[in-house]
Amino acid sequence: MLPCVTASDGDRDGIPTALMEAMAMEAVPISTTVSGIPELIEDEETGLLCEQRDVEALEDAVRRVLENPSEGASMARRARKQILTRNSIMKQAEEMNKIFCAHAENRGLWLRK
């Protein structure tokens, strides 16, 4: 569980690495709808999301996972699969390479693909 919040000065997490690591270890991620977190965790599918500072909702989410271990295990497996297929370092490197190559081609430059 990583309940992120927006600070009084507007500072907030982007997509916390700790959530990605938890998902990769097949733990059910429970977090908040702050910043880019909903881009990582699909509520009810790959984890549970609550509104920031909603302590009761966080408590309910933890209780739900503890009281429904098969549901939690299913979410955790889907979370791990997502990390391995969409958020792995190799996948991210491939996507960045495509962007760099496309940009270079648009400028008449040559990059090894």
Secondary structure, 3 states (H helix, E strand, C coil): CECCCCCCCCCCCCCCHHHHHHHHCCCCCEEECCCCHHHHCCECCCEEEECCCCHHHHHHHHHHHHHCHHHHHHHHHHHHHHHHHHCCHHHHHHHHHHHHHHHHHHCCCCCCC
